[in-house]
Amino acid sequence: MNLKDIAKLAGVSTATVSNVLNGNTSKVSETTKERIEKIIKEVDYKPNAMARSLAKKESKMIGLVVPYIGPDEDFFMNPYYARMVAALERYVRSKEYYLMLRCVPDCRQVIPQLSSWNVDGVFFLGVVEPDVKEIISALDAPVVFLDTYTKEKNIVNVGLDDYKGGYLSARYLIGKGHKRIALACPDYKGTGVVRERYLGFKKACEEAKIEFTEDDIYRTDTVYKGAISVGNDIALSGKGYTAVATMSDIVAFGLMEGIKQCGLRVPDDISVIGFDNLAEGEYVYPKLTTISQDINEKANAAGRGMFEILEGNKDYTADIHLPVQIIERQTVRQL
């Protein structure tokens, strides 16, 4: 059963049937519309989604690109990514759209595919500065960035007050009496989320006249197993650290395990503070003290920005930095 067969049964043109299927019923009488819809239901006709998207010049699909994922990684290895994907999908679904996920080692390589797939818009998660201009120049569809730092103007970007998050992390540890503090984080010398958190952390140490140098920074990726090894290094460093701060909860979990493997205890021997406030922080023992961000609100803000553009406000721009706060649990002790 195809469009022509339905038109013949209804006694109308194929164009009329197509208009009803696509919701363009301003020139179709209510009686004709009901007759066509009844036939469609009786014959259980399923229109071709791709053909409909081409006809309406919309696909009802929103892309989500998670870049810098290596060949042996997936976004489930990082609970933050998993939560963000789930929150964005929920928002997009509430608008009766579909979310199409792609994890890539380089976000630029997926641009040709996004164009050919006729997506209505694209979310990009955590893009580095040099890639932003190329993305917005190459894509015709609306783009919303998350966790991205750039000098490009007239874009939609949603993130956190990352500088304040790093600052709060150090101030909290210092307020608990800690003076020998290590920092475990990925590369902080470029631009982006980690850099902003590092700068805030460093500023708090400077204000409190706490000695903190590059020798106190331990490089780690955001994978649990890698963080365990860094936890070993900190515990066995002989530098007298009483606390260690991190840039993500997943790293904090790994550090705690690495410290434990060396026969030390959290927080009795070394305190640990995380960043993100993932649900898993309530499940570990001791429960993780962390810097909290509202992942659902971040996703909702990004979704609102996307649909602001899709629903007609083509000139909409925004640079949103959501607030953070300390969540005090059990992994930091008072000295």
C-alpha positions as CSV (number, residue, x, y, z in Angstrom):
1,M,0.0,0.0,0.0
2,N,1.5,3.3,-1.0
3,L,0.5,7.0,-1.3
4,K,-1.2,6.6,-4.7
5,D,-3.3,3.6,-3.4
6,I,-4.6,5.6,-0.4
7,A,-5.4,8.6,-2.7
8,K,-7.4,6.3,-5.0
9,L,-9.4,4.8,-2.1
10,A,-10.1,8.3,-0.7
11,G,-11.0,9.7,-4.1
12,V,-8.4,12.6,-3.8
13,S,-5.0,13.5,-5.2
14,T,-1.8,12.1,-3.8
15,A,-0.9,15.7,-2.9
16,T,-3.9,15.9,-0.6
17,V,-2.9,12.7,1.1
18,S,0.6,14.0,1.5
19,N,-0.7,17.2,3.0
20,V,-2.7,15.3,5.6
21,L,0.3,13.1,6.5
22,N,2.5,16.1,6.9
23,G,0.0,18.2,8.9
24,N,-0.6,20.7,6.1
25,T,-4.4,20.6,6.4
26,S,-5.3,24.3,6.0
27,K,-6.7,23.7,2.5
28,V,-8.2,20.2,3.3
29,S,-11.8,20.0,4.5
30,E,-12.4,18.3,7.9
31,T,-14.5,15.6,6.2
32,T,-11.7,14.7,3.7
33,K,-9.1,14.8,6.4
34,E,-11.1,12.3,8.5
35,R,-11.7,10.0,5.5
36,I,-8.0,9.9,4.7
37,E,-7.0,9.3,8.3
38,K,-9.5,6.5,8.6
39,I,-8.1,4.8,5.5
40,I,-4.5,5.2,6.7
41,K,-5.5,3.6,10.0
42,E,-7.4,0.7,8.4
43,V,-4.6,-0.2,6.0
44,D,-1.9,0.4,8.7
45,Y,0.0,2.6,6.4
46,K,3.5,3.6,7.7
47,P,5.0,6.5,5.8
48,N,8.7,6.5,5.0
49,A,10.3,8.8,7.6
50,M,13.2,9.8,5.3
51,A,10.9,10.8,2.5
52,R,8.7,12.8,4.9
53,S,11.8,14.6,6.3
54,L,12.9,15.6,2.8
55,A,9.5,16.8,1.9
56,K,9.1,18.9,5.1
57,K,12.8,19.9,5.1
58,E,13.0,18.6,8.7
59,S,14.0,15.2,10.1
60,K,12.9,15.5,13.8
61,M,16.4,14.4,14.6
62,I,18.8,16.4,16.8
63,G,22.5,15.2,16.7
64,L,24.7,14.9,19.8
65,V,28.4,14.7,19.3
66,V,30.6,13.6,22.2
67,P,34.2,14.3,20.9
68,Y,37.6,13.1,21.8
69,I,36.5,9.5,22.5
70,G,39.3,7.1,21.6
71,P,38.8,3.8,19.8
72,D,38.8,1.8,23.0
73,E,36.5,4.1,24.9
74,D,32.8,4.8,25.1
75,F,30.8,7.4,26.9
76,F,29.5,4.9,29.5
77,M,33.1,4.8,30.9
78,N,32.4,8.3,32.2
79,P,29.2,8.6,34.3
80,Y,29.1,12.3,33.6
81,Y,28.7,11.7,29.8
82,A,26.1,9.0,30.5
83,R,24.0,11.4,32.7
84,M,24.3,14.2,30.1
85,V,23.2,12.0,27.2
86,A,20.2,10.8,29.2
87,A,19.2,14.3,30.3
88,L,19.5,15.7,26.7
89,E,17.5,12.7,25.3
90,R,14.8,13.3,27.8
91,Y,14.4,16.9,26.9
92,V,14.5,16.3,23.1
93,R,12.0,13.5,23.5
94,S,9.6,15.8,25.3
95,K,9.6,17.9,22.2
96,E,8.8,14.8,20.1
97,Y,12.2,14.8,18.4
98,Y,14.8,12.1,18.3
99,L,18.4,12.3,19.6
100,M,21.1,10.8,17.4
101,L,24.3,10.1,19.3
102,R,27.8,10.0,17.8
103,C,31.1,9.5,19.7
104,V,34.2,10.6,17.8
105,P,37.9,11.1,18.3
106,D,37.7,14.4,16.4
107,C,34.4,16.3,16.3
108,R,35.3,17.8,12.9
109,Q,35.2,14.4,11.2
110,V,31.5,14.0,11.7
111,I,30.4,17.3,10.1
112,P,29.9,15.8,6.6
113,Q,27.7,13.0,8.0
114,L,25.6,15.4,10.0
115,S,24.9,17.5,6.9
116,S,24.0,14.4,4.8
117,W,21.7,13.0,7.6
118,N,19.6,16.2,7.5
119,V,19.6,16.7,11.2
120,D,17.6,19.7,12.4
121,G,20.2,20.7,15.0
122,V,23.3,19.5,16.8
123,F,24.6,19.5,20.4
124,F,28.4,19.4,20.8
125,L,29.8,18.5,24.2
126,G,33.1,19.9,25.3
127,V,34.6,21.3,22.1
128,V,38.1,22.8,22.1
129,E,38.6,26.4,21.0
130,P,40.1,25.8,17.5
131,D,37.2,23.6,16.4
132,V,34.3,25.9,17.3
133,K,34.6,28.3,14.3
134,E,35.0,25.4,11.9
135,I,31.8,23.7,13.2
136,I,29.6,26.8,13.0
137,S,30.9,27.7,9.6
138,A,30.4,24.2,8.2
139,L,26.9,23.4,9.5
140,D,23.7,25.0,8.2
141,A,21.7,23.6,11.2
142,P,21.5,25.3,14.6
143,V,24.4,24.3,16.9
144,V,24.4,24.4,20.7
145,F,27.7,23.9,22.6
146,L,28.0,22.5,26.1
147,D,31.1,22.9,28.4
148,T,32.9,24.9,25.7
149,Y,35.2,27.9,26.1
150,T,35.6,30.1,23.0
151,K,36.0,33.7,21.9
152,E,33.5,33.2,19.1
153,K,30.5,35.4,19.4
154,N,26.8,34.9,18.5
155,I,26.7,31.2,19.6
156,V,24.7,29.3,22.1
157,N,26.9,27.8,24.9
158,V,25.8,26.3,28.2
159,G,28.3,25.4,30.9
160,L,29.2,26.0,34.6
161,D,31.0,28.7,36.6
162,D,34.0,26.4,36.4
163,Y,36.4,29.0,37.8
164,K,34.3,29.3,40.9
165,G,34.1,25.5,41.1
166,G,37.9,25.2,41.3
167,Y,38.0,28.1,43.7
168,L,35.5,26.6,46.0
169,S,37.3,23.3,46.0
170,A,40.5,24.8,47.2
171,R,38.8,27.2,49.7
172,Y,36.9,24.3,51.2
173,L,40.0,22.2,51.8
174,I,42.0,25.3,53.1
175,G,39.0,26.1,55.5
176,K,39.3,22.6,56.9
177,G,43.0,23.3,57.8
178,H,44.7,21.6,54.9
179,K,48.0,23.2,53.7
180,R,49.6,20.4,51.7
181,I,47.2,19.9,48.8
182,A,47.6,18.0,45.6
183,L,45.5,18.4,42.4
184,A,44.7,15.5,40.1
185,C,43.5,16.6,36.7
186,P,43.8,16.3,32.9
187,D,45.9,18.8,30.8
188,Y,45.2,22.2,32.2
189,K,47.4,24.3,29.9
190,G,45.0,24.8,27.0
191,T,41.6,26.4,27.1
192,G,38.4,24.9,28.4
193,V,36.7,23.5,31.5
194,V,39.8,22.1,33.2
195,R,41.8,25.2,32.6
196,E,39.1,27.4,34.3
197,R,38.9,25.1,37.3
198,Y,42.6,25.0,37.7
199,L,42.8,28.8,37.6
200,G,40.1,29.1,40.3
201,F,41.9,26.5,42.4
202,K,45.3,28.3,42.0
203,K,43.8,31.7,42.9
204,A,42.3,30.3,46.2
205,C,45.7,28.9,47.1
206,E,47.4,32.2,46.3
207,E,44.9,34.2,48.4
208,A,45.5,31.9,51.4
209,K,49.2,31.9,50.9
210,I,49.2,28.1,50.5
211,E,52.2,26.8,48.7
212,F,51.0,25.2,45.4
213,T,53.3,24.6,42.4
214,E,53.3,22.4,39.2
215,D,55.0,19.7,41.2
216,D,51.7,19.3,43.2
217,I,49.7,18.6,40.0
218,Y,49.2,15.0,39.0
219,R,48.1,14.4,35.5
220,T,45.4,11.9,34.9
221,D,42.7,11.2,32.3
222,T,39.1,10.9,33.4
223,V,39.1,7.1,33.5
224,Y,38.7,5.2,36.8
225,K,41.6,2.8,36.3
226,G,44.0,5.6,35.4
227,A,43.1,7.5,38.5
228,I,43.8,4.5,40.7
229,S,47.5,4.7,39.6
230,V,47.6,8.4,40.3
231,G,46.2,7.7,43.8
232,N,49.1,5.3,44.3
233,D,51.5,8.1,43.2
234,I,50.1,10.6,45.6
235,A,50.0,8.3,48.6
236,L,53.6,7.2,48.0
237,S,55.0,10.6,47.0
238,G,56.4,11.3,50.5
239,K,55.3,15.0,50.1
240,G,53.1,15.0,53.1
241,Y,49.8,15.7,51.3
242,T,46.8,15.8,53.6
243,A,44.3,16.4,50.8
244,V,43.8,16.0,47.1
245,A,41.3,17.8,44.8
246,T,40.1,16.5,41.5
247,M,38.2,17.9,38.5
248,S,35.7,15.0,38.3
249,D,34.0,12.5,40.6
250,I,35.2,9.6,38.5
251,V,38.8,10.6,39.2
252,A,38.0,11.0,42.9
253,F,36.7,7.5,43.0
254,G,39.9,6.1,41.4
255,L,42.1,8.2,43.8
256,M,40.2,6.8,46.8
257,E,40.9,3.2,45.6
258,G,44.5,4.0,44.8
259,I,45.1,5.6,48.3
260,K,43.4,2.6,49.9
261,Q,45.7,0.2,48.0
262,C,48.7,1.9,49.6
263,G,47.4,1.2,53.1
264,L,46.1,4.7,53.8
265,R,42.6,5.8,54.7
266,V,40.3,8.4,53.3
267,P,39.8,10.9,55.0
268,D,41.9,10.0,58.1
269,D,45.2,10.0,56.2
270,I,44.3,11.9,53.0
271,S,41.1,13.8,52.3
272,V,39.6,13.8,48.8
273,I,37.1,16.2,47.1
274,G,35.4,15.5,43.8
275,F,33.6,17.6,41.1
276,D,30.2,16.9,39.5
277,N,28.1,15.4,42.3
278,L,27.3,12.2,40.4
279,A,24.8,9.9,42.1
280,E,27.7,7.4,42.6
281,G,29.1,9.7,45.3
282,E,26.4,8.5,47.6
283,Y,27.2,4.9,47.0
284,V,30.9,4.8,47.7
285,Y,32.3,4.6,51.3
286,P,33.1,7.0,52.6
287,K,30.6,9.1,50.8
288,L,32.2,11.7,48.5
289,T,32.4,15.4,49.3
290,T,32.2,17.2,46.0
291,I,31.5,20.3,44.0
292,S,27.9,20.0,42.7
293,Q,26.6,20.9,39.3
294,D,23.0,20.4,38.1
295,I,23.3,18.2,35.0
296,N,19.6,18.1,34.3
297,E,19.4,21.9,34.4
298,K,22.5,22.2,32.1
299,A,20.8,19.8,29.6
300,N,17.5,21.7,29.9
301,A,19.2,25.0,29.3
302,A,20.9,23.6,26.2
303,G,17.6,22.2,25.0
304,R,15.8,25.5,25.5
305,G,18.4,27.2,23.5
306,M,18.2,24.7,20.7
307,F,14.4,24.9,20.4
308,E,14.4,28.7,20.8
309,I,16.2,28.7,17.4
310,L,14.2,25.8,15.9
311,E,10.9,27.5,16.7
312,G,11.8,30.7,14.9
313,N,14.2,32.9,16.8
314,K,17.1,32.4,14.4
315,D,19.2,35.2,16.0
316,Y,19.1,33.7,19.5
317,T,22.5,33.6,21.3
318,A,23.4,32.8,24.9
319,D,26.5,32.2,27.0
320,I,25.2,30.5,30.2
321,H,27.3,29.6,33.2
322,L,25.3,27.8,35.8
323,P,26.2,28.0,39.5
324,V,28.0,25.4,41.6
325,Q,28.1,24.6,45.3
326,I,29.8,22.4,47.8
327,I,28.2,19.1,48.8
328,E,29.7,18.1,52.1
329,R,29.8,14.4,52.9
330,Q,32.5,12.2,54.5
331,T,35.8,12.4,52.5
332,V,37.3,15.6,53.9
333,R,38.3,15.8,57.5
334,Q,39.0,18.8,59.7
335,L,42.6,19.1,60.7
